[in-house]
Amino acid sequence: MEHSNHDLMAIFNGCFLASFNTELVLGGDEPIYLPADAEHPHHRVVFARGYFASALHEIAHWCIAGAERRLLEDYGYWYEPDGRSEQVQAEFEKVEVKPQAVEWILAASCGFRFQVSCDNLSGSCQPDRVGFTNKVREQVLRYLAEGMPQRAKILSDVLREHYGIAPLQPADFPAMAPIDAI
């Protein structure tokens, strides 16, 4: 199945440009969220380097952000760059569970492979990718059972229709076995 940035931008913009004054746009090396300003009439979810996965990740953050956060560059959140300590990595993963759960739902909605992003390649600790994946999965299952954020639901439904994906089920989100159990 082909996953086109053009299609994703058209779908996102078709869903949210008029209703939330927000557009998905291709950017350069770094993703960013930029609220509307004097030079740009629309809020912009900017994804990096043309990567489909980057677009899904940035969209997921937008789907989680509340109205006040969507008026701030990068939603007003801190970002600790690569090279995090174990404690800072744990904080990073804690705040990333919900957006990455939405990202996984959106990826599944278009038949795209999802992998968690621990985003700490040169850190002083080795992230527990399996444990983090399973935490994200638990949140996905909560969203499926209790309802997901409204904008994520809207986009998931439109993506599933576009890509011909059946309604999502818990079985679409397999748990990862610990590495020592393999």
Kinemage of the C-alpha trace (Angstrom):
@kinemage 1
@onewidth
@group {chain A} dominant
@subgroup {mainchain}
@vectorlist {calphas} color= white
{ca met a 1} P 0.000 0.000 0.000
{ca glu a 2} L 1.393 3.373 -0.979
{ca his a 3} L 1.430 6.147 1.611
{ca ser a 4} L 1.662 9.564 0.038
{ca asn a 5} L 2.422 12.755 1.945
{ca his a 6} L 0.270 14.570 -0.605
{ca asp a 7} L -2.718 12.349 0.248
{ca leu a 8} L -2.163 12.750 3.982
{ca met a 9} L -1.906 16.540 3.683
{ca ala a 10} L -5.050 16.664 1.542
{ca ile a 11} L -6.969 14.475 3.998
{ca phe a 12} L -5.816 16.377 7.089
{ca asn a 13} L -6.426 19.765 5.477
{ca gly a 14} L -9.827 18.620 4.214
{ca cys a 15} L -10.776 17.648 7.758
{ca phe a 16} L -9.332 20.577 9.710
{ca leu a 17} L -8.405 23.607 7.623
{ca ala a 18} L -11.897 25.105 7.666
{ca ser a 19} L -12.980 23.866 11.108
{ca phe a 20} L -9.735 24.442 13.070
{ca asn a 21} L -7.854 26.841 10.760
{ca thr a 22} L -5.014 24.311 10.772
{ca glu a 23} L -3.054 22.831 7.904
{ca leu a 24} L -0.495 20.059 7.597
{ca val a 25} L 2.597 21.209 5.714
{ca leu a 26} L 5.886 19.661 4.664
{ca gly a 27} L 8.883 21.185 6.405
{ca gly a 28} L 12.649 20.898 6.606
{ca asp a 29} L 14.849 19.100 9.098
{ca glu a 30} L 12.801 19.625 12.246
{ca pro a 31} L 9.083 19.257 12.893
{ca ile a 32} L 7.274 22.100 14.609
{ca tyr a 33} L 3.802 23.440 15.320
{ca leu a 34} L 3.334 27.109 14.453
{ca pro a 35} L 0.209 29.057 15.367
{ca ala a 36} L -1.261 31.514 12.901
{ca asp a 37} L 0.371 34.930 12.875
{ca ala a 38} L 0.410 38.142 10.843
{ca glu a 39} L 2.261 36.434 7.974
{ca his a 40} L 0.438 33.082 8.040
{ca pro a 41} L -3.346 33.008 8.384
{ca his a 42} L -3.443 29.302 9.339
{ca his a 43} L -1.983 27.292 12.198
{ca arg a 44} L 0.605 24.880 10.772
{ca val a 45} L 1.517 21.344 11.745
{ca val a 46} L 4.927 21.062 10.075
{ca phe a 47} L 6.411 17.604 9.587
{ca ala a 48} L 10.057 16.848 8.894
{ca arg a 49} L 11.832 15.810 5.716
{ca gly a 50} L 8.813 14.375 3.969
{ca tyr a 51} L 8.561 11.402 6.329
{ca phe a 52} L 5.056 9.977 6.537
{ca ala a 53} L 5.783 8.764 10.091
{ca ser a 54} L 6.864 12.283 11.100
{ca ala a 55} L 3.587 13.663 9.777
{ca leu a 56} L 1.573 11.120 11.778
{ca his a 57} L 3.572 11.903 14.928
{ca glu a 58} L 3.107 15.658 14.600
{ca ile a 59} L -0.589 15.234 13.833
{ca ala a 60} L -0.932 13.102 16.971
{ca his a 61} L 0.497 15.903 19.120
{ca trp a 62} L -1.976 18.311 17.521
{ca cys a 63} L -4.861 15.916 18.236
{ca ile a 64} L -3.928 15.899 21.940
{ca ala a 65} L -3.253 19.634 22.378
{ca gly a 66} L -6.025 21.708 23.878
{ca ala a 67} L -7.283 25.011 22.445
{ca glu a 68} L -4.930 27.203 24.529
{ca arg a 69} L -1.895 25.039 23.722
{ca arg a 70} L -2.707 25.324 20.013
{ca leu a 71} L -2.085 29.085 20.282
{ca leu a 72} L 1.563 28.498 21.347
{ca glu a 73} L 4.563 27.520 19.228
{ca asp a 74} L 5.134 23.778 19.696
{ca tyr a 75} L 2.157 23.924 22.077
{ca gly a 76} L 4.372 25.574 24.716
{ca tyr a 77} L 6.012 22.261 25.618
{ca trp a 78} L 9.659 21.692 26.442
{ca tyr a 79} L 11.729 19.371 24.345
{ca glu a 80} L 14.834 17.787 25.780
{ca pro a 81} L 17.057 16.819 22.840
{ca asp a 82} L 18.743 13.496 22.197
{ca gly a 83} L 21.276 12.571 24.870
{ca arg a 84} L 18.860 12.385 27.811
{ca ser a 85} L 19.647 10.823 31.188
{ca glu a 86} L 17.583 7.897 32.465
{ca gln a 87} L 15.435 10.212 34.614
{ca val a 88} L 14.798 12.694 31.795
{ca gln a 89} L 14.090 9.812 29.391
{ca ala a 90} L 11.469 8.471 31.825
{ca glu a 91} L 9.785 11.911 31.878
{ca phe a 92} L 9.926 12.089 28.077
{ca glu a 93} L 8.244 8.691 27.747
{ca lys a 94} L 5.587 9.600 30.308
{ca val a 95} L 4.438 12.618 28.289
{ca glu a 96} L 4.765 10.756 24.970
{ca val a 97} L 2.418 7.844 25.807
{ca lys a 98} L -0.804 9.576 24.727
{ca pro a 99} L 0.503 11.208 21.539
{ca gln a 100} L 2.226 8.008 20.478
{ca ala a 101} L -0.962 6.052 21.184
{ca val a 102} L -2.824 8.423 18.857
{ca glu a 103} L -0.005 8.074 16.329
{ca trp a 104} L -0.330 4.266 16.441
{ca ile a 105} L -4.099 4.538 15.910
{ca leu a 106} L -3.578 6.874 12.942
{ca ala a 107} L -0.883 4.592 11.502
{ca ala a 108} L -3.186 1.576 11.818
{ca ser a 109} L -5.965 3.636 10.239
{ca cys a 110} L -3.955 3.869 7.044
{ca gly a 111} L -2.202 0.496 7.138
{ca phe a 112} L 1.163 2.039 7.998
{ca arg a 113} L 3.711 0.343 10.254
{ca phe a 114} L 4.124 1.997 13.646
{ca gln a 115} L 7.180 1.989 15.875
{ca val a 116} L 7.471 3.921 19.118
{ca ser a 117} L 9.983 6.724 19.158
{ca cys a 118} L 12.186 6.691 22.234
{ca asp a 119} L 14.161 9.464 20.529
{ca asn a 120} L 17.345 9.088 22.611
{ca leu a 121} L 20.030 7.614 20.379
{ca ser a 122} L 23.009 9.125 22.202
{ca gly a 123} L 21.627 9.211 25.734
{ca ser a 124} L 23.336 7.835 28.813
{ca cys a 125} L 20.696 5.106 29.129
{ca gln a 126} L 19.282 2.441 26.860
{ca pro a 127} L 15.526 3.070 26.527
{ca asp a 128} L 13.218 0.125 27.198
{ca arg a 129} L 11.577 0.055 23.764
{ca val a 130} L 9.490 -3.030 24.592
{ca gly a 131} L 8.210 -1.605 27.872
{ca phe a 132} L 7.442 1.759 26.291
{ca thr a 133} L 5.655 0.113 23.360
{ca asn a 134} L 3.463 -1.827 25.768
{ca lys a 135} L 2.619 1.353 27.734
{ca val a 136} L 1.622 3.040 24.484
{ca arg a 137} L -0.438 -0.044 23.577
{ca glu a 138} L -2.282 0.124 26.934
{ca gln a 139} L -3.269 3.709 26.102
{ca val a 140} L -4.376 2.658 22.600
{ca leu a 141} L -6.617 0.001 24.130
{ca arg a 142} L -8.015 2.592 26.569
{ca tyr a 143} L -8.800 4.904 23.655
{ca leu a 144} L -10.507 2.088 21.750
{ca ala a 145} L -12.614 1.147 24.784
{ca glu a 146} L -13.368 4.592 26.206
{ca gly a 147} L -13.126 6.837 23.139
{ca met a 148} L -10.255 8.733 21.607
{ca pro a 149} L -9.712 12.479 21.320
{ca gln a 150} L -12.313 13.944 18.946
{ca arg a 151} L -9.907 15.166 16.257
{ca ala a 152} L -8.051 11.834 16.311
{ca lys a 153} L -11.348 9.984 15.851
{ca ile a 154} L -12.373 12.188 12.928
{ca leu a 155} L -9.038 11.704 11.184
{ca ser a 156} L -8.889 7.980 11.951
{ca asp a 157} L -12.302 7.468 10.374
{ca val a 158} L -11.399 9.424 7.222
{ca leu a 159} L -8.023 7.659 6.901
{ca arg a 160} L -9.644 4.233 7.294
{ca glu a 161} L -12.135 5.096 4.586
{ca his a 162} L -9.407 6.377 2.253
{ca tyr a 163} L -7.160 3.334 2.748
{ca gly a 164} L -9.927 0.736 2.990
{ca ile a 165} L -9.130 -0.272 6.573
{ca ala a 166} L -11.761 -2.035 8.688
{ca pro a 167} L -12.770 -0.590 12.074
{ca leu a 168} L -9.856 -0.901 14.476
{ca gln a 169} L -9.843 -3.714 17.016
{ca pro a 170} L -7.542 -4.464 19.976
{ca ala a 171} L -6.011 -7.326 17.957
{ca asp a 172} L -4.648 -4.706 15.526
{ca phe a 173} L -2.286 -3.563 18.298
{ca pro a 174} L -0.193 -6.531 19.421
{ca ala a 175} L 1.810 -6.451 22.637
{ca met a 176} L 5.564 -6.840 22.413
{ca ala a 177} L 7.204 -9.734 24.247
{ca pro a 178} L 10.174 -8.853 26.459
{ca ile a 179} L 13.453 -9.468 24.646
{ca asp a 180} L 14.593 -12.082 27.172
{ca ala a 181} L 11.362 -14.031 26.500
{ca ile a 182} L 12.190 -14.455 22.813
